[in-house]
Amino acid sequence: MEFKTSDLIWTRPPKKFSVSPDKITITTDPNTDLWQRTYYGFQNDNAPVLQTKISKKYFSFVVKTNFASKTRFDQSGIVMYLDSDNWFKASVEYENEKIQRLGCVVTQHGYSDWCSNDIPADIKSIWFRFSRRESDYYVEFSLDGKDWKQMRMFHFFKGEGEINLGIYACSPGKEASFEAEFTNFELSECKWEKKRNI
């Protein structure tokens, strides 16, 4: 399998970006985010999303993101965006000079959840690996592209057929903006092992 940046389609492109075969750069616009209802009550659905359509039921997708985030809530990562009420994202979200939130959001039927872990704020690059086994999904991260650690496993009720998958970056802050760079794209056979016997 091959991942081609030329096959990617924008949902809400940012004002400034560049796309080449080996690298994508997004300069985020302020007041952009993805979130639906839970706890905060608001609905933010205006982050730029760049995706390709995938119908294969078993695969893994890898990408590295380098980010110069500097304002609270700045974020970049991977996304499976089907519509405003049903999507997934995994990202690094800037919190302050000491920590960032490495986390996942699964949004189904118009409600988001969020699970995260704190990582040092001086980390400025992360690899994500997103794997699919029919309607079940598995997300991992790596600091070097070799040693992978689990972030989340989840079932997606609208994720049984063709999906949209790609990258995103956004800045919820009123005057925030930063540059996110995406490289090392890889689309391969599924690297998520079959379920273990207990």
N, C-alpha and C positions, 0 to 999 in steps of 0.2 A: 504494500500500500504506500501511497505517496501523499503527503500533505502539500498542497499548492496554495500559496498566498493569493494567486490569481483567481482562485475559486471563492474567495471570501466575499461576503456581502455585508454592507453596513446597515445597521439599524441605528439611526441617529448619529451620523458621523460628527466628530468634533471639528472645530474650525481649523485646526492645524494637525496634520498627520502625514506620514509617509509610509508607503508599502513597497517593499522589494522582495525578491524571492527568498532572501535569507533573514530579513529583518523588518519589523514593523515598529514604528514609533508613534506614540499618541501624546500630544500635549493636551492635558485635561482643561476643560472649561469649568469655571466655578458653578456652584449650585447644581451639580450633577450627582445622581445617586441611584441605587436600586434598593428599594425596601417596600414591603407591603404590610401595613396596619399594625402588626403585633406590638403590643406594649406602648409604642409611641403614638399610635393612631394615624400617623400620616402615611400617604402613599406617594413615594418617589419613584418615578419610572422614566427617567430621562438620561441615564448614562449611555455613552456611546458603546456599542457592541459590534464586534466584527466576527462573523461566523461563516462556517460552511455547513452544508446539509450532509448528514451521514445516515445511511439506512442499515449499515452493517451492524449485526446484533452482538458481535464480540470483537472488541478492539481496545487498544490503549493509545492515548494521545499525550504527548509530552511537549512542554514548552518552558523556556526559561524567561523570567521577567527581571529586568534591571530597573530600578525605580529611584528617582530623586525626590521622593515624597518629603514634605517638610511641614505641612499644616495638618492639624487634627482631622482625622477621617479620610485623608488622601488614601487611595487604594488602587491596586492593580492585580490582575490575575486571570483566571479562566472562567468561562461562563457557558452554560447551556440554557439559552433563552428561547422558550417556545412562544410565550405571550406574556402580557403584563402580570397575569395571575399565576403563572407556572414557569419557574426558572430556578436555576442553581448557580451559585458563584463560589469560588474559593480564591482567597486573596490575602495579601498583607495590607493591613490598615494602620496607618500611622496614628499614634496616640500622643506621644510627647518625646522629649529628648532622650528618655531612658528606655521606653518600651514601644512595641508595635503589637497588633493583634493578628496572629496567623489563624485564619478561621474559614468556616464554610457557612453559607446560608442556603437553606432549601426552602423554596416558596411553592406551596401547592394550594390550589383553590383560593388564592388571594391572601394567604397569610404566610409570613416569613418566620423562620426560626434562625438562631445563630449559635454556633458553638465555636469557641476560640481558645487559644493558648497565647500567653505572652512570650515574645521573643525580644532580644535586644534591638534597640533602635538603630544600631550601627550596621545591622545586616541590610544590604542594599541589593541583593539578588537572591532569587528563589526559583527552583525548578518545581513544577507541578506535573503530576501524572494522573490522568483521568481514565479510568477503565470501565468498560461496559460489559455486562453479561445479561443480555435481553433487557428487562426492566429494572435490573439491579445495577448499582453504580458504586465505584470505589475510588477514593481520592487519596493521594499521597503527596508528600513534599520531600525535597532534598536540598541540601546546601551545596552539593558538589555534582549532582547529576548521576551519582552512583549508589549512594546509601539512601534508601527510601524509607520513609516512616509514614504510618497510617494517620490520616486526618479524619476520614469519615467513610462509612458505608451506609447507603440509603436506597430505598425503593422509590421510584418515581411513577406515579399512576398514569401520567400521560407520556411516559417514556418508552412505550413498547414498540413504536414504529420508527419512522424517520425522525431524527432530531436535528437541532441546530447546535453547533459547538464551536467555540472559539475563544476570543480574548476580550477583555474590557479594561478600562481605567476611568476613574472619575474622582472629582473633588467636591464633596458636599459643602465645603466652606464657602462663604459669601464672596471672598476675594482670593480664593485658593486656586492654584494651578501648579502642575509639575509635569515632568516628562517621564513616560514609561516606555521602556524598550523591550521588545519580545523577539527572541531568537531560539535557535536549537529546536526547531519544530520537528516532531516525529509522530507519524501515524503507523501503528504496527498491529500485529496480531495481539490478542489480549494477554497481558502479563499478570493479570489477577488470577491467582491459582484457584482451582476448583475448591469448593467448600470442604473443610476437613471432616473426617469421621470422628465421632465422639463416642 
